[in-house]
Amino acid sequence: MLILAIIAAGMFVGWIAQIILGANSQTTDWAMALIAGIAGSFVGGLLFSLLAGDGIELRPTGFIGSLVGALVVTAGWQFARRRAA
């Protein structure tokens, strides 16, 4: 059950990152939302939580770090996609 919650939270964070970076886009790339959300949550959330001294507990710093990590992954993905086209 925890795995499903992590996947759902990752997709939510990735979706929010897409909205922030591409507000005029009408469609959501759910594959990118999932990958960016999970990667951003793992790297950014863990890093922010450990730097804030929260450990691995669920805290607002972890959510903020997850969002920042997802923003970085989404921006990199969009940059690579534009460069390949």
mmCIF file as gemmi writes it, N, C-alpha and C atoms, coordinates in Angstrom:
data_model
loop_
_atom_site.group_PDB
_atom_site.id
_atom_site.type_symbol
_atom_site.label_atom_id
_atom_site.label_alt_id
_atom_site.label_comp_id
_atom_site.label_asym_id
_atom_site.label_entity_id
_atom_site.label_seq_id
_atom_site.pdbx_PDB_ins_code
_atom_site.Cartn_x
_atom_site.Cartn_y
_atom_site.Cartn_z
_atom_site.occupancy
_atom_site.B_iso_or_equiv
_atom_site.pdbx_formal_charge
_atom_site.auth_seq_id
_atom_site.auth_asym_id
_atom_site.pdbx_PDB_model_num
ATOM 1 N N . MET Axp A 1 ? 0.814 -1.192 0 1 0 ? 1 A 1
ATOM 2 C CA . MET Axp A 1 ? 0 0 0 1 0 ? 1 A 1
ATOM 3 C C . MET Axp A 1 ? 0.864 1.264 0 1 0 ? 1 A 1
ATOM 4 N N . LEU Axp A 2 ? 1.998 1.181 0.72 1 0 ? 2 A 1
ATOM 5 C CA . LEU Axp A 2 ? 2.893 2.324 0.776 1 0 ? 2 A 1
ATOM 6 C C . LEU Axp A 2 ? 3.464 2.637 -0.608 1 0 ? 2 A 1
ATOM 7 N N . ILE Axp A 3 ? 3.751 1.599 -1.376 1 0 ? 3 A 1
ATOM 8 C CA . ILE Axp A 3 ? 4.293 1.802 -2.726 1 0 ? 3 A 1
ATOM 9 C C . ILE Axp A 3 ? 3.287 2.559 -3.591 1 0 ? 3 A 1
ATOM 10 N N . LEU Axp A 4 ? 2.02 2.212 -3.5 1 0 ? 4 A 1
ATOM 11 C CA . LEU Axp A 4 ? 0.993 2.919 -4.272 1 0 ? 4 A 1
ATOM 12 C C . LEU Axp A 4 ? 0.877 4.376 -3.849 1 0 ? 4 A 1
ATOM 13 N N . ALA Axp A 5 ? 1.006 4.63 -2.564 1 0 ? 5 A 1
ATOM 14 C CA . ALA Axp A 5 ? 0.958 6.01 -2.073 1 0 ? 5 A 1
ATOM 15 C C . ALA Axp A 5 ? 2.159 6.806 -2.579 1 0 ? 5 A 1
ATOM 16 N N . ILE Axp A 6 ? 3.324 6.19 -2.62 1 0 ? 6 A 1
ATOM 17 C CA . ILE Axp A 6 ? 4.525 6.866 -3.123 1 0 ? 6 A 1
ATOM 18 C C . ILE Axp A 6 ? 4.382 7.166 -4.609 1 0 ? 6 A 1
ATOM 19 N N . ILE Axp A 7 ? 3.85 6.219 -5.373 1 0 ? 7 A 1
ATOM 20 C CA . ILE Axp A 7 ? 3.65 6.433 -6.807 1 0 ? 7 A 1
ATOM 21 C C . ILE Axp A 7 ? 2.63 7.55 -7.042 1 0 ? 7 A 1
ATOM 22 N N . ALA Axp A 8 ? 1.536 7.534 -6.294 1 0 ? 8 A 1
ATOM 23 C CA . ALA Axp A 8 ? 0.511 8.579 -6.447 1 0 ? 8 A 1
ATOM 24 C C . ALA Axp A 8 ? 1.066 9.951 -6.063 1 0 ? 8 A 1
ATOM 25 N N . ALA Axp A 9 ? 1.817 10.017 -4.973 1 0 ? 9 A 1
ATOM 26 C CA . ALA Axp A 9 ? 2.409 11.294 -4.563 1 0 ? 9 A 1
ATOM 27 C C . ALA Axp A 9 ? 3.425 11.772 -5.593 1 0 ? 9 A 1
ATOM 28 N N . GLY Axp A 10 ? 4.201 10.847 -6.155 1 0 ? 10 A 1
ATOM 29 C CA . GLY Axp A 10 ? 5.169 11.205 -7.189 1 0 ? 10 A 1
ATOM 30 C C . GLY Axp A 10 ? 4.49 11.755 -8.431 1 0 ? 10 A 1
ATOM 31 N N . MET Axp A 11 ? 3.398 11.126 -8.838 1 0 ? 11 A 1
ATOM 32 C CA . MET Axp A 11 ? 2.658 11.635 -10.004 1 0 ? 11 A 1
ATOM 33 C C . MET Axp A 11 ? 2.075 13.011 -9.718 1 0 ? 11 A 1
ATOM 34 N N . PHE Axp A 12 ? 1.586 13.219 -8.506 1 0 ? 12 A 1
ATOM 35 C CA . PHE Axp A 12 ? 1.026 14.52 -8.142 1 0 ? 12 A 1
ATOM 36 C C . PHE Axp A 12 ? 2.099 15.604 -8.185 1 0 ? 12 A 1
ATOM 37 N N . VAL Axp A 13 ? 3.253 15.326 -7.617 1 0 ? 13 A 1
ATOM 38 C CA . VAL Axp A 13 ? 4.347 16.302 -7.614 1 0 ? 13 A 1
ATOM 39 C C . VAL Axp A 13 ? 4.834 16.559 -9.04 1 0 ? 13 A 1
ATOM 40 N N . GLY Axp A 14 ? 4.938 15.514 -9.861 1 0 ? 14 A 1
ATOM 41 C CA . GLY Axp A 14 ? 5.34 15.691 -11.26 1 0 ? 14 A 1
ATOM 42 C C . GLY Axp A 14 ? 4.321 16.491 -12.046 1 0 ? 14 A 1
ATOM 43 N N . TRP Axp A 15 ? 3.043 16.283 -11.752 1 0 ? 15 A 1
ATOM 44 C CA . TRP Axp A 15 ? 1.981 17.048 -12.411 1 0 ? 15 A 1
ATOM 45 C C . TRP Axp A 15 ? 2.067 18.523 -12.035 1 0 ? 15 A 1
ATOM 46 N N . ILE Axp A 16 ? 2.294 18.806 -10.756 1 0 ? 16 A 1
ATOM 47 C CA . ILE Axp A 16 ? 2.445 20.191 -10.292 1 0 ? 16 A 1
ATOM 48 C C . ILE Axp A 16 ? 3.653 20.841 -10.965 1 0 ? 16 A 1
ATOM 49 N N . ALA Axp A 17 ? 4.748 20.098 -11.102 1 0 ? 17 A 1
ATOM 50 C CA . ALA Axp A 17 ? 5.942 20.631 -11.769 1 0 ? 17 A 1
ATOM 51 C C . ALA Axp A 17 ? 5.642 20.975 -13.224 1 0 ? 17 A 1
ATOM 52 N N . GLN Axp A 18 ? 4.868 20.147 -13.915 1 0 ? 18 A 1
ATOM 53 C CA . GLN Axp A 18 ? 4.502 20.444 -15.304 1 0 ? 18 A 1
ATOM 54 C C . GLN Axp A 18 ? 3.63 21.689 -15.378 1 0 ? 18 A 1
ATOM 55 N N . ILE Axp A 19 ? 2.736 21.855 -14.43 1 0 ? 19 A 1
ATOM 56 C CA . ILE Axp A 19 ? 1.877 23.039 -14.422 1 0 ? 19 A 1
ATOM 57 C C . ILE Axp A 19 ? 2.719 24.29 -14.207 1 0 ? 19 A 1
ATOM 58 N N . ILE Axp A 20 ? 3.667 24.232 -13.297 1 0 ? 20 A 1
ATOM 59 C CA . ILE Axp A 20 ? 4.509 25.399 -13.014 1 0 ? 20 A 1
ATOM 60 C C . ILE Axp A 20 ? 5.373 25.755 -14.221 1 0 ? 20 A 1
ATOM 61 N N . LEU Axp A 21 ? 5.945 24.758 -14.873 1 0 ? 21 A 1
ATOM 62 C CA . LEU Axp A 21 ? 6.864 25.023 -15.985 1 0 ? 21 A 1
ATOM 63 C C . LEU Axp A 21 ? 6.166 25.259 -17.321 1 0 ? 21 A 1
ATOM 64 N N . GLY Axp A 22 ? 4.971 24.765 -17.494 1 0 ? 22 A 1
ATOM 65 C CA . GLY Axp A 22 ? 4.292 24.925 -18.775 1 0 ? 22 A 1
ATOM 66 C C . GLY Axp A 22 ? 2.828 25.242 -18.582 1 0 ? 22 A 1
ATOM 67 N N . ALA Axp A 23 ? 2.541 26.403 -18.045 1 0 ? 23 A 1
ATOM 68 C CA . ALA Axp A 23 ? 1.166 26.755 -17.675 1 0 ? 23 A 1
ATOM 69 C C . ALA Axp A 23 ? 0.229 26.814 -18.871 1 0 ? 23 A 1
ATOM 70 N N . ASN Axp A 24 ? 0.743 27.07 -20.079 1 0 ? 24 A 1
ATOM 71 C CA . ASN Axp A 24 ? -0.15 27.194 -21.232 1 0 ? 24 A 1
ATOM 72 C C . ASN Axp A 24 ? -0.322 25.87 -21.977 1 0 ? 24 A 1
ATOM 73 N N . SER Axp A 25 ? 0.197 24.788 -21.437 1 0 ? 25 A 1
ATOM 74 C CA . SER Axp A 25 ? 0.016 23.47 -22.054 1 0 ? 25 A 1
ATOM 75 C C . SER Axp A 25 ? -1.324 22.886 -21.623 1 0 ? 25 A 1
ATOM 76 N N . GLN Axp A 26 ? -2.067 22.337 -22.566 1 0 ? 26 A 1
ATOM 77 C CA . GLN Axp A 26 ? -3.386 21.798 -22.271 1 0 ? 26 A 1
ATOM 78 C C . GLN Axp A 26 ? -3.357 20.323 -21.88 1 0 ? 26 A 1
ATOM 79 N N . THR Axp A 27 ? -2.288 19.61 -22.225 1 0 ? 27 A 1
ATOM 80 C CA . THR Axp A 27 ? -2.234 18.187 -21.92 1 0 ? 27 A 1
ATOM 81 C C . THR Axp A 27 ? -1.121 17.906 -20.916 1 0 ? 27 A 1
ATOM 82 N N . THR Axp A 28 ? -1.292 16.828 -20.186 1 0 ? 28 A 1
ATOM 83 C CA . THR Axp A 28 ? -0.301 16.408 -19.217 1 0 ? 28 A 1
ATOM 84 C C . THR Axp A 28 ? 0.366 15.138 -19.713 1 0 ? 28 A 1
ATOM 85 N N . ASP Axp A 29 ? 1.677 15.118 -19.718 1 0 ? 29 A 1
ATOM 86 C CA . ASP Axp A 29 ? 2.441 13.922 -20.063 1 0 ? 29 A 1
ATOM 87 C C . ASP Axp A 29 ? 2.608 13.115 -18.777 1 0 ? 29 A 1
ATOM 88 N N . TRP Axp A 30 ? 1.75 12.095 -18.594 1 0 ? 30 A 1
ATOM 89 C CA . TRP Axp A 30 ? 1.73 11.359 -17.332 1 0 ? 30 A 1
ATOM 90 C C . TRP Axp A 30 ? 2.979 10.525 -17.141 1 0 ? 30 A 1
ATOM 91 N N . ALA Axp A 31 ? 3.601 10.068 -18.22 1 0 ? 31 A 1
ATOM 92 C CA . ALA Axp A 31 ? 4.857 9.329 -18.073 1 0 ? 31 A 1
ATOM 93 C C . ALA Axp A 31 ? 5.936 10.246 -17.507 1 0 ? 31 A 1
ATOM 94 N N . MET Axp A 32 ? 6.014 11.458 -18.042 1 0 ? 32 A 1
ATOM 95 C CA . MET Axp A 32 ? 6.983 12.411 -17.532 1 0 ? 32 A 1
ATOM 96 C C . MET Axp A 32 ? 6.639 12.812 -16.102 1 0 ? 32 A 1
ATOM 97 N N . ALA Axp A 33 ? 5.364 12.957 -15.792 1 0 ? 33 A 1
ATOM 98 C CA . ALA Axp A 33 ? 4.948 13.303 -14.429 1 0 ? 33 A 1
ATOM 99 C C . ALA Axp A 33 ? 5.375 12.223 -13.445 1 0 ? 33 A 1
ATOM 100 N N . LEU Axp A 34 ? 5.193 10.955 -13.839 1 0 ? 34 A 1
ATOM 101 C CA . LEU Axp A 34 ? 5.564 9.85 -12.962 1 0 ? 34 A 1
ATOM 102 C C . LEU Axp A 34 ? 7.069 9.798 -12.748 1 0 ? 34 A 1
ATOM 103 N N . ILE Axp A 35 ? 7.831 9.862 -13.824 1 0 ? 35 A 1
ATOM 104 C CA . ILE Axp A 35 ? 9.286 9.761 -13.711 1 0 ? 35 A 1
ATOM 105 C C . ILE Axp A 35 ? 9.862 10.966 -12.978 1 0 ? 35 A 1
ATOM 106 N N . ALA Axp A 36 ? 9.43 12.165 -13.355 1 0 ? 36 A 1
ATOM 107 C CA . ALA Axp A 36 ? 9.937 13.375 -12.699 1 0 ? 36 A 1
ATOM 108 C C . ALA Axp A 36 ? 9.524 13.424 -11.239 1 0 ? 36 A 1
ATOM 109 N N . GLY Axp A 37 ? 8.308 13.014 -10.951 1 0 ? 37 A 1
ATOM 110 C CA . GLY Axp A 37 ? 7.838 13.035 -9.572 1 0 ? 37 A 1
ATOM 111 C C . GLY Axp A 37 ? 8.58 12.062 -8.685 1 0 ? 37 A 1
ATOM 112 N N . ILE Axp A 38 ? 8.772 10.845 -9.162 1 0 ? 38 A 1
ATOM 113 C CA . ILE Axp A 38 ? 9.459 9.844 -8.344 1 0 ? 38 A 1
ATOM 114 C C . ILE Axp A 38 ? 10.948 10.183 -8.216 1 0 ? 38 A 1
ATOM 115 N N . ALA Axp A 39 ? 11.589 10.55 -9.322 1 0 ? 39 A 1
ATOM 116 C CA . ALA Axp A 39 ? 13.01 10.915 -9.256 1 0 ? 39 A 1
ATOM 117 C C . ALA Axp A 39 ? 13.207 12.172 -8.417 1 0 ? 39 A 1
ATOM 118 N N . GLY Axp A 40 ? 12.355 13.153 -8.618 1 0 ? 40 A 1
ATOM 119 C CA . GLY Axp A 40 ? 12.451 14.382 -7.836 1 0 ? 40 A 1
ATOM 120 C C . GLY Axp A 40 ? 12.169 14.144 -6.37 1 0 ? 40 A 1
ATOM 121 N N . SER Axp A 41 ? 11.205 13.295 -6.081 1 0 ? 41 A 1
ATOM 122 C CA . SER Axp A 41 ? 10.895 12.976 -4.694 1 0 ? 41 A 1
ATOM 123 C C . SER Axp A 41 ? 12.05 12.243 -4.028 1 0 ? 41 A 1
ATOM 124 N N . PHE Axp A 42 ? 12.634 11.312 -4.749 1 0 ? 42 A 1
ATOM 125 C CA . PHE Axp A 42 ? 13.727 10.553 -4.168 1 0 ? 42 A 1
ATOM 126 C C . PHE Axp A 42 ? 14.927 11.446 -3.89 1 0 ? 42 A 1
ATOM 127 N N . VAL Axp A 43 ? 15.365 12.173 -4.899 1 0 ? 43 A 1
ATOM 128 C CA . VAL Axp A 43 ? 16.581 12.977 -4.754 1 0 ? 43 A 1
ATOM 129 C C . VAL Axp A 43 ? 16.305 14.256 -3.952 1 0 ? 43 A 1
ATOM 130 N N . GLY Axp A 44 ? 15.371 15.062 -4.43 1 0 ? 44 A 1
ATOM 131 C CA . GLY Axp A 44 ? 15.112 16.344 -3.779 1 0 ? 44 A 1
ATOM 132 C C . GLY Axp A 44 ? 14.512 16.202 -2.396 1 0 ? 44 A 1
ATOM 133 N N . GLY Axp A 45 ? 13.509 15.341 -2.268 1 0 ? 45 A 1
ATOM 134 C CA . GLY Axp A 45 ? 12.853 15.168 -0.981 1 0 ? 45 A 1
ATOM 135 C C . GLY Axp A 45 ? 13.792 14.614 0.067 1 0 ? 45 A 1
ATOM 136 N N . LEU Axp A 46 ? 14.567 13.613 -0.301 1 0 ? 46 A 1
ATOM 137 C CA . LEU Axp A 46 ? 15.512 13.021 0.636 1 0 ? 46 A 1
ATOM 138 C C . LEU Axp A 46 ? 16.593 14.023 1.008 1 0 ? 46 A 1
ATOM 139 N N . LEU Axp A 47 ? 17.121 14.737 0.033 1 0 ? 47 A 1
ATOM 140 C CA . LEU Axp A 47 ? 18.179 15.703 0.288 1 0 ? 47 A 1
ATOM 141 C C . LEU Axp A 47 ? 17.691 16.833 1.191 1 0 ? 47 A 1
ATOM 142 N N . PHE Axp A 48 ? 16.52 17.416 0.878 1 0 ? 48 A 1
ATOM 143 C CA . PHE Axp A 48 ? 15.989 18.498 1.689 1 0 ? 48 A 1
ATOM 144 C C . PHE Axp A 48 ? 15.678 18.029 3.104 1 0 ? 48 A 1
ATOM 145 N N . SER Axp A 49 ? 15.109 16.845 3.245 1 0 ? 49 A 1
ATOM 146 C CA . SER Axp A 49 ? 14.781 16.326 4.573 1 0 ? 49 A 1
ATOM 147 C C . SER Axp A 49 ? 16.035 16.098 5.41 1 0 ? 49 A 1
ATOM 148 N N . LEU Axp A 50 ? 17.06 15.543 4.8 1 0 ? 50 A 1
ATOM 149 C CA . LEU Axp A 50 ? 18.291 15.294 5.546 1 0 ? 50 A 1
ATOM 150 C C . LEU Axp A 50 ? 19.007 16.598 5.898 1 0 ? 50 A 1
ATOM 151 N N . LEU Axp A 51 ? 18.992 17.572 4.987 1 0 ? 51 A 1
ATOM 152 C CA . LEU Axp A 51 ? 19.629 18.862 5.284 1 0 ? 51 A 1
ATOM 153 C C . LEU Axp A 51 ? 18.885 19.622 6.38 1 0 ? 51 A 1
ATOM 154 N N . ALA Axp A 52 ? 17.577 19.465 6.438 1 0 ? 52 A 1
ATOM 155 C CA . ALA Axp A 52 ? 16.783 20.143 7.457 1 0 ? 52 A 1
ATOM 156 C C . ALA Axp A 52 ? 16.841 19.42 8.796 1 0 ? 52 A 1
ATOM 157 N N . GLY Axp A 53 ? 17.409 18.23 8.824 1 0 ? 53 A 1
ATOM 158 C CA . GLY Axp A 53 ? 17.514 17.479 10.061 1 0 ? 53 A 1
ATOM 159 C C . GLY Axp A 53 ? 16.267 16.685 10.403 1 0 ? 53 A 1
ATOM 160 N N . ASP Axp A 54 ? 15.38 16.486 9.434 1 0 ? 54 A 1
ATOM 161 C CA . ASP Axp A 54 ? 14.146 15.744 9.68 1 0 ? 54 A 1
ATOM 162 C C . ASP Axp A 54 ? 14.331 14.243 9.549 1 0 ? 54 A 1
ATOM 163 N N . GLY Axp A 55 ? 15.455 13.816 9.033 1 0 ? 55 A 1
ATOM 164 C CA . GLY Axp A 55 ? 15.654 12.388 8.798 1 0 ? 55 A 1
ATOM 165 C C . GLY Axp A 55 ? 14.79 11.93 7.635 1 0 ? 55 A 1
ATOM 166 N N . ILE Axp A 56 ? 14.216 10.746 7.765 1 0 ? 56 A 1
ATOM 167 C CA . ILE Axp A 56 ? 13.413 10.198 6.68 1 0 ? 56 A 1
ATOM 168 C C . ILE Axp A 56 ? 11.928 10.31 7.017 1 0 ? 56 A 1
ATOM 169 N N . GLU Axp A 57 ? 11.574 11.096 8.005 1 0 ? 57 A 1
ATOM 170 C CA . GLU Axp A 57 ? 10.169 11.291 8.363 1 0 ? 57 A 1
ATOM 171 C C . GLU Axp A 57 ? 9.476 12.193 7.346 1 0 ? 57 A 1
ATOM 172 N N . LEU Axp A 58 ? 8.166 12.066 7.251 1 0 ? 58 A 1
ATOM 173 C CA . LEU Axp A 58 ? 7.389 12.906 6.341 1 0 ? 58 A 1
ATOM 174 C C . LEU Axp A 58 ? 7.2 14.285 6.958 1 0 ? 58 A 1
ATOM 175 N N . ARG Axp A 59 ? 7.759 15.271 6.319 1 0 ? 59 A 1
ATOM 176 C CA . ARG Axp A 59 ? 7.687 16.657 6.78 1 0 ? 59 A 1
ATOM 177 C C . ARG Axp A 59 ? 7.478 17.564 5.574 1 0 ? 59 A 1
ATOM 178 N N . PRO Axp A 60 ? 7.06 18.813 5.793 1 0 ? 60 A 1
ATOM 179 C CA . PRO Axp A 60 ? 6.897 19.749 4.673 1 0 ? 60 A 1
ATOM 180 C C . PRO Axp A 60 ? 8.191 19.989 3.895 1 0 ? 60 A 1
ATOM 181 N N . THR Axp A 61 ? 9.339 19.902 4.559 1 0 ? 61 A 1
ATOM 182 C CA . THR Axp A 61 ? 10.596 20.105 3.834 1 0 ? 61 A 1
ATOM 183 C C . THR Axp A 61 ? 10.797 19.03 2.772 1 0 ? 61 A 1
ATOM 184 N N . GLY Axp A 62 ? 10.348 17.83 3.043 1 0 ? 62 A 1
ATOM 185 C CA . GLY Axp A 62 ? 10.446 16.756 2.056 1 0 ? 62 A 1
ATOM 186 C C . GLY Axp A 62 ? 9.573 17.026 0.844 1 0 ? 62 A 1
ATOM 187 N N . PHE Axp A 63 ? 8.363 17.563 1.07 1 0 ? 63 A 1
ATOM 188 C CA . PHE Axp A 63 ? 7.476 17.89 -0.044 1 0 ? 63 A 1
ATOM 189 C C . PHE Axp A 63 ? 8.062 19.017 -0.884 1 0 ? 63 A 1
ATOM 190 N N . ILE Axp A 64 ? 8.608 20.031 -0.213 1 0 ? 64 A 1
ATOM 191 C CA . ILE Axp A 64 ? 9.225 21.145 -0.939 1 0 ? 64 A 1
ATOM 192 C C . ILE Axp A 64 ? 10.417 20.64 -1.748 1 0 ? 64 A 1
ATOM 193 N N . GLY Axp A 65 ? 11.227 19.798 -1.142 1 0 ? 65 A 1
ATOM 194 C CA . GLY Axp A 65 ? 12.365 19.222 -1.86 1 0 ? 65 A 1
ATOM 195 C C . GLY Axp A 65 ? 11.924 18.357 -3.029 1 0 ? 65 A 1
ATOM 196 N N . SER Axp A 66 ? 10.834 17.613 -2.846 1 0 ? 66 A 1
ATOM 197 C CA . SER Axp A 66 ? 10.296 16.791 -3.93 1 0 ? 66 A 1
ATOM 198 C C . SER Axp A 66 ? 9.862 17.66 -5.1 1 0 ? 66 A 1
ATOM 199 N N . LEU Axp A 67 ? 9.203 18.763 -4.794 1 0 ? 67 A 1
ATOM 200 C CA . LEU Axp A 67 ? 8.753 19.674 -5.846 1 0 ? 67 A 1
ATOM 201 C C . LEU Axp A 67 ? 9.933 20.301 -6.569 1 0 ? 67 A 1
ATOM 202 N N . VAL Axp A 68 ? 10.945 20.72 -5.824 1 0 ? 68 A 1
ATOM 203 C CA . VAL Axp A 68 ? 12.138 21.303 -6.459 1 0 ? 68 A 1
ATOM 204 C C . VAL Axp A 68 ? 12.836 20.263 -7.328 1 0 ? 68 A 1
ATOM 205 N N . GLY Axp A 69 ? 12.973 19.05 -6.823 1 0 ? 69 A 1
ATOM 206 C CA . GLY Axp A 69 ? 13.592 17.982 -7.614 1 0 ? 69 A 1
ATOM 207 C C . GLY Axp A 69 ? 12.799 17.668 -8.868 1 0 ? 69 A 1
ATOM 208 N N . ALA Axp A 70 ? 11.465 17.627 -8.753 1 0 ? 70 A 1
ATOM 209 C CA . ALA Axp A 70 ? 10.623 17.361 -9.92 1 0 ? 70 A 1
ATOM 210 C C . ALA Axp A 70 ? 10.707 18.504 -10.925 1 0 ? 70 A 1
ATOM 211 N N . LEU Axp A 71 ? 10.82 19.728 -10.444 1 0 ? 71 A 1
ATOM 212 C CA . LEU Axp A 71 ? 10.985 20.872 -11.354 1 0 ? 71 A 1
ATOM 213 C C . LEU Axp A 71 ? 12.283 20.749 -12.142 1 0 ? 71 A 1
ATOM 214 N N . VAL Axp A 72 ? 13.355 20.356 -11.482 1 0 ? 72 A 1
ATOM 215 C CA . VAL Axp A 72 ? 14.648 20.203 -12.154 1 0 ? 72 A 1
ATOM 216 C C . VAL Axp A 72 ? 14.583 19.083 -13.191 1 0 ? 72 A 1
ATOM 217 N N . VAL Axp A 73 ? 14.001 17.948 -12.823 1 0 ? 73 A 1
ATOM 218 C CA . VAL Axp A 73 ? 13.899 16.82 -13.758 1 0 ? 73 A 1
ATOM 219 C C . VAL Axp A 73 ? 13.005 17.186 -14.946 1 0 ? 73 A 1
ATOM 220 N N . THR Axp A 74 ? 11.872 17.832 -14.689 1 0 ? 74 A 1
ATOM 221 C CA . THR Axp A 74 ? 10.949 18.223 -15.765 1 0 ? 74 A 1
ATOM 222 C C . THR Axp A 74 ? 11.591 19.246 -16.69 1 0 ? 74 A 1
ATOM 223 N N . ALA Axp A 75 ? 12.284 20.23 -16.117 1 0 ? 75 A 1
ATOM 224 C CA . ALA Axp A 75 ? 12.952 21.241 -16.953 1 0 ? 75 A 1
ATOM 225 C C . ALA Axp A 75 ? 14.029 20.596 -17.808 1 0 ? 75 A 1
ATOM 226 N N . GLY Axp A 76 ? 14.788 19.672 -17.25 1 0 ? 76 A 1
ATOM 227 C CA . GLY Axp A 76 ? 15.805 18.97 -18.028 1 0 ? 76 A 1
ATOM 228 C C . GLY Axp A 76 ? 15.207 18.136 -19.139 1 0 ? 76 A 1
ATOM 229 N N . TRP Axp A 77 ? 14.092 17.469 -18.846 1 0 ? 77 A 1
ATOM 230 C CA . TRP Axp A 77 ? 13.399 16.642 -19.838 1 0 ? 77 A 1
ATOM 231 C C . TRP Axp A 77 ? 12.886 17.525 -20.982 1 0 ? 77 A 1
ATOM 232 N N . GLN Axp A 78 ? 12.272 18.656 -20.643 1 0 ? 78 A 1
ATOM 233 C CA . GLN Axp A 78 ? 11.744 19.565 -21.665 1 0 ? 78 A 1
ATOM 234 C C . GLN Axp A 78 ? 12.881 20.15 -22.502 1 0 ? 78 A 1
ATOM 235 N N . PHE Axp A 79 ? 13.997 20.474 -21.872 1 0 ? 79 A 1
ATOM 236 C CA . PHE Axp A 79 ? 15.143 21.005 -22.606 1 0 ? 79 A 1
ATOM 237 C C . PHE Axp A 79 ? 15.694 19.967 -23.582 1 0 ? 79 A 1
ATOM 238 N N . ALA Axp A 80 ? 15.827 18.726 -23.124 1 0 ? 80 A 1
ATOM 239 C CA . ALA Axp A 80 ? 16.337 17.66 -23.99 1 0 ? 80 A 1
ATOM 240 C C . ALA Axp A 80 ? 15.379 17.363 -25.133 1 0 ? 80 A 1
ATOM 241 N N . ARG Axp A 81 ? 14.099 17.422 -24.861 1 0 ? 81 A 1
ATOM 242 C CA . ARG Axp A 81 ? 13.096 17.166 -25.904 1 0 ? 81 A 1
ATOM 243 C C . ARG Axp A 81 ? 13.133 18.266 -26.97 1 0 ? 81 A 1
ATOM 244 N N . ARG Axp A 82 ? 13.272 19.524 -26.545 1 0 ? 82 A 1
ATOM 245 C CA . ARG Axp A 82 ? 13.345 20.636 -27.521 1 0 ? 82 A 1
ATOM 246 C C . ARG Axp A 82 ? 14.628 20.567 -28.325 1 0 ? 82 A 1
ATOM 247 N N . ARG Axp A 83 ? 15.694 20.155 -27.69 1 0 ? 83 A 1
ATOM 248 C CA . ARG Axp A 83 ? 16.975 20.087 -28.385 1 0 ? 83 A 1
ATOM 249 C C . ARG Axp A 83 ? 17.01 18.959 -29.418 1 0 ? 83 A 1
ATOM 250 N N . ALA Axp A 84 ? 16.309 17.877 -29.139 1 0 ? 84 A 1
ATOM 251 C CA . ALA Axp A 84 ? 16.267 16.737 -30.06 1 0 ? 84 A 1
ATOM 252 C C . ALA Axp A 84 ? 15.375 17.016 -31.267 1 0 ? 84 A 1
ATOM 253 N N . ALA Axp A 85 ? 14.429 17.909 -31.108 1 0 ? 85 A 1
ATOM 254 C CA . ALA Axp A 85 ? 13.484 18.189 -32.202 1 0 ? 85 A 1
ATOM 255 C C . ALA Axp A 85 ? 14.034 19.121 -33.235 1 0 ? 85 A 1
